[in-house]
Amino acid sequence: MTAKPHSVLPSPLQTAKLLAAEFALTAVERDERGGTPKTERDALRQSGLLALSIPTQYGGLGARWSDTLGIVREFAKVDSSIAHVFGFHHLMLATVRLFSRPDQWQPWFEQTARKNWFWGNALNPLDTRTVVKDFGGWCEFSGKKSFCSGASDSEMLIASAVDETAGGKLLIAAIPSGRSGITLHNDWNNIGQRQTDSGSASFERVRVEESELLLDPGPLSTPFACLRPLIAQLTFTHMFLGIAEGAFEEARNYTLTETRSWHKSSAEDVRQDPYVLHHYGEFWVALEGVRLLVERAADLLDQAWAKGPNLSEHERGQLAIAIATAKVAATRQGLELCSRLFEVTGARSTHASLRLDRHWRNLRTQTLHDPVDYKLHELGDWALNQSLPIPTFYS
């Protein structure tokens, strides 16, 4: 008797590719509509990918950061809003892992894996309008917060508030999104990243238990804890590369199937037009350069994460340089490609129904999160003076 073959479960990347194919079918329409991509977020819940970066001993898939961020990049090729909230979810999990005690983050990891929780962001350390009132053993958060990506339709929030009695000390907490006093405003209506729910939130005397505060070791307290902003920066960088790769593929398909050769061209077929080929050659070189920088930075992040508390300041600084380099390249090359793609697709490709401009809009919106000029300043200080970046929430 011939034994029945064992069924082979799809890998996380295969699962992500299948989901991305589904997301692509409605990406144009949803970009126009904006709002919360509820169906797509539920598909992510059901896929198990929300537990991707959680270690296997806590019910997760135990993926490396390079694998997790590779899936962010895969989603960004077709839908950078989904990539954004998915990447931020894993960034929030990294936040509790790096800033809190094991007896805090381990149960949160286990519940996230078991219940398919989505984590949202209400951190934004530059927005200091939310303040703390201490009651001894617990406190209250009150105020407003902007740019709360992924907060809508989430189960947990990472939120921050300023303790004015302690010289403006930043306190960060992990709290249920549905807790009394939290209002998430559906007021995100920007030109890009239109389904990231990156609007504002209000906190009205929101009770926060001491066990929910991320105090030990606390924000940016050790070289290992200082990996948090680098994970954020590399998440953005993978999004930028994914957007550019998706724009390239969409432009290529349009050129091959729809674009006509210019009437003065020496080539009858646009596939042989010398200027079109020149543009695609430049696109290819730019993307290959960014890919190498991004993948190198992701490998270095894996190595740094594996060192844990033994990570040194110098090793953390070297990683910061690699990630900043990749981010600058992904920003510049991505914006150029997403703008120039119309030079190889032609006038008809500007029809509003195609929304090929969404790639540029999404990239332009997210690349303004923190100015690339300051990344170049840090890189210049390293190149000239061998000074490593000082850890902040943005470097």
C-alpha positions in Angstrom: 0.0 0.0 0.0 1.4 3.4 -1.0 1.5 5.8 2.0 -0.4 9.1 1.5 2.0 12.0 1.2 2.1 14.4 4.1 0.5 17.7 3.4 3.1 20.5 3.3 2.0 23.7 5.0 2.9 26.9 3.1 5.8 28.9 4.3 5.1 32.4 5.8 6.5 33.9 2.5 4.2 31.7 0.4 1.3 32.7 2.6 2.2 36.4 2.2 2.4 36.0 -1.6 -1.0 34.5 -1.7 -2.4 37.3 0.5 -0.6 39.9 -1.6 -2.2 38.6 -4.8 -5.6 39.0 -3.1 -4.8 42.5 -1.8 -3.7 43.5 -5.3 -7.2 42.9 -6.7 -8.7 45.8 -4.7 -5.7 48.0 -4.0 -6.6 50.7 -6.5 -10.2 51.0 -5.4 -9.2 51.0 -1.7 -6.6 53.6 -2.3 -9.3 55.9 -3.6 -11.7 55.0 -0.7 -9.3 55.3 2.2 -10.5 54.2 5.7 -9.8 50.9 7.5 -9.0 47.8 5.3 -11.0 45.6 7.6 -11.3 42.6 5.3 -7.6 42.6 4.6 -6.7 43.0 8.3 -8.9 40.1 9.2 -7.2 38.0 6.4 -3.9 38.8 8.2 -5.4 37.6 11.5 -6.5 34.4 9.9 -3.2 33.8 8.2 -1.2 33.5 11.4 1.3 36.1 10.2 0.6 38.4 13.1 2.6 35.8 15.2 5.5 35.8 12.7 8.1 37.5 14.8 7.0 35.9 18.1 9.4 33.1 19.3 8.0 29.6 18.9 8.1 29.0 22.7 5.3 31.6 23.0 3.2 30.3 20.2 4.7 32.3 17.4 6.5 31.3 14.1 9.9 32.4 15.4 10.9 34.3 12.2 14.1 36.3 11.9 13.7 40.1 11.4 15.0 39.7 7.8 12.1 37.3 7.1 9.5 39.5 8.9 10.6 42.6 7.1 10.9 40.7 3.8 7.1 40.1 4.1 6.6 43.8 4.8 8.4 44.4 1.5 6.3 41.7 -0.3 3.0 43.4 0.8 4.4 46.9 -0.1 4.8 45.8 -3.7 1.0 45.7 -4.1 -0.4 47.6 -1.0 1.9 49.8 1.1 -0.9 50.6 3.5 -1.2 46.9 4.5 2.6 46.7 4.6 2.6 49.7 6.9 0.2 48.4 9.5 1.7 44.9 9.4 5.2 46.2 9.9 4.0 48.5 12.7 2.3 45.6 14.4 5.6 43.7 14.6 7.4 47.0 15.6 5.0 47.3 18.6 5.8 43.7 19.6 9.5 44.6 19.5 8.7 47.6 21.6 7.3 45.6 24.5 10.1 43.0 24.1 12.8 45.6 24.3 11.4 48.0 26.9 9.6 45.7 29.4 10.2 42.8 31.8 9.8 39.2 30.7 6.8 38.8 33.0 5.2 41.5 30.9 6.1 40.8 27.3 5.9 37.0 27.5 2.1 36.9 28.3 1.5 39.6 25.7 3.3 37.5 23.1 1.4 34.4 24.1 -2.0 36.1 23.9 -1.1 37.8 20.6 -0.2 34.4 19.1 -3.3 32.6 20.5 -5.9 35.3 19.9 -4.5 36.8 16.7 -4.2 40.3 18.2 -3.4 43.3 16.1 -1.2 45.9 17.8 -1.5 49.6 16.9 0.6 52.6 17.5 -0.1 55.7 19.6 3.5 56.4 20.6 4.7 59.4 18.5 7.3 60.8 21.0 7.3 64.2 19.3 3.7 64.8 20.2 3.7 65.7 23.9 0.1 66.7 24.3 -0.8 63.6 26.3 0.3 63.9 29.9 0.4 61.6 33.0 -1.2 61.9 36.4 0.2 59.6 39.0 -2.0 58.0 41.6 0.5 55.7 43.2 0.3 52.1 41.8 -1.5 53.4 38.7 -1.8 56.5 36.6 -4.0 58.3 34.0 -3.2 59.3 30.5 -5.0 62.4 29.2 -4.6 64.4 26.0 -4.3 63.9 22.3 -1.9 62.0 20.0 -1.4 62.3 16.2 -0.1 59.8 13.6 -1.6 56.7 15.3 -0.9 54.2 12.5 -2.9 51.0 12.7 -4.7 52.0 15.9 -8.2 51.4 14.4 -9.3 47.7 14.4 -6.5 46.8 16.9 -6.7 44.9 20.1 -3.7 46.5 21.8 -2.0 49.9 21.7 1.4 51.2 22.5 0.8 54.7 23.9 3.0 57.3 25.4 2.5 60.3 27.7 4.7 62.9 29.3 5.2 63.0 33.0 5.5 66.8 33.6 6.3 66.3 37.3 9.5 64.4 36.3 10.9 66.9 33.9 9.0 65.7 30.9 9.9 62.1 31.2 8.3 59.9 28.5 6.3 57.0 29.8 5.2 54.2 27.4 2.4 51.7 28.1 0.8 48.7 26.4 -3.0 49.0 26.9 -6.1 47.5 25.3 -7.3 49.6 22.4 -10.9 49.4 23.7 -10.2 50.7 27.2 -12.6 53.3 28.5 -11.5 56.9 27.7 -9.7 56.1 24.4 -11.2 57.6 21.3 -9.7 56.8 17.9 -10.7 59.4 15.3 -11.2 58.5 11.7 -9.5 61.7 10.5 -6.7 60.3 8.3 -7.2 61.8 4.8 -3.7 62.3 3.4 -2.6 61.9 -0.2 -0.8 58.6 0.5 -0.8 55.6 2.8 -4.6 56.1 2.8 -5.5 52.9 4.6 -3.1 53.1 7.5 -5.5 54.7 9.9 -2.8 57.1 10.8 -5.2 59.7 12.3 -5.4 61.0 15.8 -6.4 59.6 19.2 -7.8 61.2 22.3 -7.1 59.9 25.9 -9.6 61.1 28.5 -8.5 59.9 32.0 -7.4 56.5 30.7 -6.4 54.3 33.5 -3.0 52.7 33.1 -1.8 50.1 35.6 1.8 50.0 36.7 2.1 46.5 35.2 1.3 48.0 31.8 4.1 50.6 31.9 7.3 49.7 30.0 9.7 50.7 32.7 12.3 48.0 33.0 14.7 48.3 31.2 12.7 51.1 29.7 12.9 53.1 26.5 16.4 53.4 24.8 18.0 52.3 28.1 20.6 49.8 26.7 22.2 49.2 23.3 19.8 46.3 22.9 16.8 48.5 23.8 18.1 51.0 21.3 17.4 48.6 18.5 13.7 49.7 18.6 14.2 52.9 16.5 16.4 50.9 14.1 13.7 48.3 13.6 11.3 51.2 12.8 13.7 52.7 10.3 14.4 49.4 8.6 10.6 48.7 8.4 10.2 52.0 6.5 13.1 51.1 4.3 11.6 47.7 3.3 8.3 49.5 2.6 10.1 52.0 0.4 11.9 49.3 -1.6 8.7 47.3 -1.9 6.8 50.3 -3.2 9.5 50.9 -5.8 9.6 47.3 -6.9 5.8 47.2 -7.2 5.9 50.4 -9.3 8.6 48.9 -11.5 6.6 45.8 -12.2 3.3 47.7 -12.8 5.1 50.0 -15.2 6.8 47.1 -17.0 3.5 45.2 -17.5 1.9 48.4 -18.8 4.8 49.1 -21.2 4.7 45.5 -22.5 1.0 45.5 -23.1 -0.2 49.0 -23.6 2.5 51.5 -24.5 3.0 52.5 -28.1 6.3 53.4 -29.7 6.7 57.2 -30.3 6.1 58.1 -33.9 9.7 59.5 -34.3 11.2 56.4 -32.8 13.7 54.3 -34.8 12.0 51.2 -33.4 8.6 49.9 -34.5 8.1 48.1 -31.2 8.3 50.0 -27.9 10.3 47.0 -26.5 13.2 48.1 -28.7 12.9 51.8 -28.2 16.4 53.0 -27.2 15.1 55.6 -24.7 12.6 53.2 -23.1 15.4 50.6 -22.7 17.7 53.3 -21.3 15.1 54.2 -18.6 14.5 50.6 -17.7 18.3 50.1 -17.4 18.6 53.0 -15.0 15.6 51.7 -13.0 17.2 48.2 -12.7 20.6 49.6 -11.6 18.9 51.7 -8.9 16.8 48.9 -7.6 19.6 46.4 -7.5 21.7 48.9 -5.5 18.9 49.5 -3.0 18.2 45.8 -2.7 21.8 45.0 -1.7 21.9 47.7 0.9 18.5 46.7 2.4 19.3 43.0 2.5 22.7 43.7 4.1 21.1 45.9 6.8 18.5 43.2 7.5 21.2 40.6 7.9 23.1 42.9 10.3 19.8 43.4 12.3 19.5 39.6 12.7 23.0 39.4 14.1 22.4 42.3 16.5 19.1 40.9 17.7 20.8 37.5 18.4 23.3 39.2 20.7 20.5 40.4 22.9 21.7 42.2 26.1 25.3 41.5 25.0 25.0 44.0 22.1 27.6 46.7 22.4 27.1 50.4 21.7 29.6 50.2 18.8 27.8 47.3 17.2 24.5 49.1 17.6 26.1 52.2 16.0 27.4 50.2 13.0 23.9 48.8 12.4 22.5 52.4 12.6 24.9 53.5 9.8 23.9 50.5 7.6 20.2 51.1 8.1 20.5 54.9 7.5 22.5 54.3 4.3 19.8 51.9 3.0 17.0 54.3 3.9 18.5 57.2 2.1 19.1 55.1 -1.0 15.6 53.6 -0.9 14.0 57.1 -0.4 15.9 58.8 -3.3 15.8 56.0 -5.8 12.2 55.1 -5.0 10.9 58.6 -5.4 12.7 59.0 -8.7 11.5 55.7 -10.1 7.9 56.3 -9.0 7.9 59.7 -10.7 9.7 58.6 -13.9 7.7 55.5 -14.5 5.3 57.6 -16.7 8.2 58.2 -19.1 8.1 54.6 -20.1 4.3 54.1 -19.9 3.1 57.2 -21.8 0.3 59.7 -21.6 -2.5 57.2 -21.5 -1.1 55.7 -18.2 -2.1 58.9 -16.4 -5.8 57.9 -16.6 -7.2 58.2 -13.1 -8.7 54.7 -13.0 -5.2 53.2 -13.1 -3.9 55.4 -10.1 -0.3 54.7 -11.0 0.4 57.9 -9.1 -0.4 56.0 -5.9 3.1 54.6 -5.7 4.6 58.1 -5.6 2.0 59.4 -3.3 2.4 56.5 -0.8 6.2 56.8 -0.9 6.2 60.6 -0.7 3.9 60.5 2.3 5.8 57.9 4.3 9.3 59.3 3.5 8.4 62.5 5.2 8.0 60.6 8.5 11.5 61.9 9.5 13.6 64.2 7.2 16.2 62.3 5.1 18.4 65.4 5.4 19.1 64.5 9.1 20.0 60.9 8.1 22.5 62.4 5.7 23.9 64.6 8.4 24.5 61.5 10.6 26.1 59.7 7.7 28.3 62.7 6.9 29.4 62.9 10.5 30.3 59.2 10.3 32.0 59.5 7.0 34.1 62.5 8.0 34.5 62.2 11.7 33.8 58.5 12.4 31.1 59.6 14.9 28.3 57.0 15.3 24.7 58.3 15.5 23.4 59.1 19.0 20.4 56.8 19.7 17.0 58.6 19.6 13.5 57.5 18.6 14.5 58.3 15.0 18.0 57.0 14.7 
